[in-house]
């Protein structure tokens, strides 16, 4: 289930899995490099200050994007920022990687 937050939507884990399995989607992990290297959603890109401008400039604005952080709070700001940069289908993962780890990786 996705909830509209004006410029981006909050998406739960089950909806995220459905999107990953059914369409070409970009997954962005905004956690620090060490956390990313310790574990991340398969196929995720670690979006950092060093590569964000390159990502914004080289990525099609109509691509679907799911952003996640540790707990699902910072990713909302990142999703809002990306929507303001012109991306039209942006989501923030509710519960972040912590919830993903609990529900998906520890099954």
Short mmCIF file of the C-alpha atoms (twelve columns), coordinates in Angstrom:
data_MODEL
# 
_entry.id   MODEL 
# 
loop_
_atom_site.group_PDB 
_atom_site.id 
_atom_site.type_symbol 
_atom_site.label_atom_id 
_atom_site.label_alt_id 
_atom_site.label_comp_id 
_atom_site.label_asym_id 
_atom_site.label_seq_id 
_atom_site.Cartn_x 
_atom_site.Cartn_y 
_atom_site.Cartn_z 
_atom_site.pdbx_PDB_model_num 
ATOM 1   C CA . UNK A 1   0.000  0.000   0.000   1 
ATOM 2   C CA . UNK A 2   1.383  3.436   -0.926  1 
ATOM 3   C CA . UNK A 3   0.373  6.712   0.711   1 
ATOM 4   C CA . UNK A 4   0.655  9.987   -1.182  1 
ATOM 5   C CA . UNK A 5   2.758  12.630  0.554   1 
ATOM 6   C CA . UNK A 6   2.261  15.267  -2.172  1 
ATOM 7   C CA . UNK A 7   5.444  14.825  -4.178  1 
ATOM 8   C CA . UNK A 8   6.419  11.301  -3.144  1 
ATOM 9   C CA . UNK A 9   4.717  8.251   -1.708  1 
ATOM 10  C CA . UNK A 10  5.452  6.072   1.308   1 
ATOM 11  C CA . UNK A 11  5.561  2.407   0.360   1 
ATOM 12  C CA . UNK A 12  5.493  -0.686  2.549   1 
ATOM 13  C CA . UNK A 13  7.708  -3.738  2.161   1 
ATOM 14  C CA . UNK A 14  5.134  -5.950  0.408   1 
ATOM 15  C CA . UNK A 15  4.424  -3.257  -2.201  1 
ATOM 16  C CA . UNK A 16  8.167  -2.741  -2.617  1 
ATOM 17  C CA . UNK A 17  8.663  -6.440  -3.341  1 
ATOM 18  C CA . UNK A 18  5.832  -6.339  -5.890  1 
ATOM 19  C CA . UNK A 19  7.394  -3.344  -7.648  1 
ATOM 20  C CA . UNK A 20  10.853 -4.929  -7.654  1 
ATOM 21  C CA . UNK A 21  9.424  -8.119  -9.176  1 
ATOM 22  C CA . UNK A 22  7.169  -6.462  -11.744 1 
ATOM 23  C CA . UNK A 23  8.961  -3.438  -13.132 1 
ATOM 24  C CA . UNK A 24  12.263 -1.771  -13.826 1 
ATOM 25  C CA . UNK A 25  12.816 0.216   -10.640 1 
ATOM 26  C CA . UNK A 26  15.768 2.034   -9.121  1 
ATOM 27  C CA . UNK A 27  16.455 1.317   -5.453  1 
ATOM 28  C CA . UNK A 28  18.485 3.927   -3.598  1 
ATOM 29  C CA . UNK A 29  20.145 3.289   -0.241  1 
ATOM 30  C CA . UNK A 30  21.052 6.592   1.438   1 
ATOM 31  C CA . UNK A 31  22.774 5.037   4.457   1 
ATOM 32  C CA . UNK A 32  26.509 5.429   5.006   1 
ATOM 33  C CA . UNK A 33  28.934 3.356   2.911   1 
ATOM 34  C CA . UNK A 34  29.828 0.943   5.738   1 
ATOM 35  C CA . UNK A 35  26.165 0.158   6.461   1 
ATOM 36  C CA . UNK A 36  25.572 -0.362  2.748   1 
ATOM 37  C CA . UNK A 37  28.542 -2.727  2.489   1 
ATOM 38  C CA . UNK A 38  27.340 -4.638  5.572   1 
ATOM 39  C CA . UNK A 39  24.020 -5.342  3.837   1 
ATOM 40  C CA . UNK A 40  21.535 -3.777  1.432   1 
ATOM 41  C CA . UNK A 41  18.547 -4.578  -0.750  1 
ATOM 42  C CA . UNK A 42  19.702 -6.524  -3.799  1 
ATOM 43  C CA . UNK A 43  20.412 -4.178  -6.705  1 
ATOM 44  C CA . UNK A 44  20.412 -1.023  -4.581  1 
ATOM 45  C CA . UNK A 45  22.651 1.926   -5.386  1 
ATOM 46  C CA . UNK A 46  24.374 3.622   -2.449  1 
ATOM 47  C CA . UNK A 47  23.434 7.267   -3.023  1 
ATOM 48  C CA . UNK A 48  25.884 9.568   -1.246  1 
ATOM 49  C CA . UNK A 49  26.830 13.233  -1.410  1 
ATOM 50  C CA . UNK A 50  29.675 12.248  -3.752  1 
ATOM 51  C CA . UNK A 51  27.412 10.721  -6.412  1 
ATOM 52  C CA . UNK A 52  24.020 12.413  -6.021  1 
ATOM 53  C CA . UNK A 53  24.599 15.111  -8.658  1 
ATOM 54  C CA . UNK A 54  25.724 12.504  -11.174 1 
ATOM 55  C CA . UNK A 55  22.645 10.405  -10.387 1 
ATOM 56  C CA . UNK A 56  20.273 13.361  -10.800 1 
ATOM 57  C CA . UNK A 57  21.872 14.501  -14.054 1 
ATOM 58  C CA . UNK A 58  22.121 11.062  -15.709 1 
ATOM 59  C CA . UNK A 59  18.911 9.320   -14.629 1 
ATOM 60  C CA . UNK A 60  15.661 9.519   -16.592 1 
ATOM 61  C CA . UNK A 61  13.134 11.525  -14.588 1 
ATOM 62  C CA . UNK A 62  10.283 9.108   -15.366 1 
ATOM 63  C CA . UNK A 63  12.037 6.130   -13.727 1 
ATOM 64  C CA . UNK A 64  10.382 4.711   -10.605 1 
ATOM 65  C CA . UNK A 65  12.605 5.151   -7.554  1 
ATOM 66  C CA . UNK A 66  12.406 3.671   -4.066  1 
ATOM 67  C CA . UNK A 67  14.590 5.361   -1.457  1 
ATOM 68  C CA . UNK A 68  15.444 3.798   1.883   1 
ATOM 69  C CA . UNK A 69  17.510 4.685   4.929   1 
ATOM 70  C CA . UNK A 70  17.874 3.080   8.359   1 
ATOM 71  C CA . UNK A 71  14.333 3.468   9.744   1 
ATOM 72  C CA . UNK A 72  12.335 5.240   7.024   1 
ATOM 73  C CA . UNK A 73  12.654 8.825   8.242   1 
ATOM 74  C CA . UNK A 74  15.597 10.358  6.350   1 
ATOM 75  C CA . UNK A 75  14.479 8.636   3.171   1 
ATOM 76  C CA . UNK A 76  11.341 10.787  3.189   1 
ATOM 77  C CA . UNK A 77  13.462 13.932  2.923   1 
ATOM 78  C CA . UNK A 78  15.568 12.336  0.194   1 
ATOM 79  C CA . UNK A 79  12.436 11.253  -1.704  1 
ATOM 80  C CA . UNK A 80  11.006 14.759  -1.431  1 
ATOM 81  C CA . UNK A 81  14.295 16.216  -2.697  1 
ATOM 82  C CA . UNK A 82  14.373 13.842  -5.674  1 
ATOM 83  C CA . UNK A 83  10.763 14.692  -6.516  1 
ATOM 84  C CA . UNK A 84  11.680 18.398  -6.442  1 
ATOM 85  C CA . UNK A 85  14.530 17.563  -8.830  1 
ATOM 86  C CA . UNK A 86  11.955 16.362  -11.347 1 
ATOM 87  C CA . UNK A 87  11.578 12.657  -10.682 1 
ATOM 88  C CA . UNK A 88  7.917  11.777  -11.126 1 
ATOM 89  C CA . UNK A 89  7.519  8.399   -9.379  1 
ATOM 90  C CA . UNK A 90  9.380  8.448   -6.052  1 
ATOM 91  C CA . UNK A 91  8.763  6.313   -2.972  1 
ATOM 92  C CA . UNK A 92  10.170 6.190   0.550   1 
ATOM 93  C CA . UNK A 93  10.359 2.717   2.117   1 
ATOM 94  C CA . UNK A 94  8.372  2.613   5.342   1 
ATOM 95  C CA . UNK A 95  10.502 1.201   8.168   1 
ATOM 96  C CA . UNK A 96  13.699 1.458   6.159   1 
ATOM 97  C CA . UNK A 97  16.374 -1.200  5.975   1 
ATOM 98  C CA . UNK A 98  15.878 -2.194  9.604   1 
ATOM 99  C CA . UNK A 99  12.339 -3.398  8.870   1 
ATOM 100 C CA . UNK A 100 13.453 -4.956  5.570   1 
ATOM 101 C CA . UNK A 101 16.144 -6.885  7.425   1 
ATOM 102 C CA . UNK A 102 13.631 -8.129  10.017  1 
ATOM 103 C CA . UNK A 103 10.929 -9.140  7.536   1 
ATOM 104 C CA . UNK A 104 12.882 -10.274 4.496   1 
ATOM 105 C CA . UNK A 105 16.423 -11.326 5.343   1 
ATOM 106 C CA . UNK A 106 15.524 -13.167 8.539   1 
ATOM 107 C CA . UNK A 107 12.744 -15.357 7.180   1 
# 
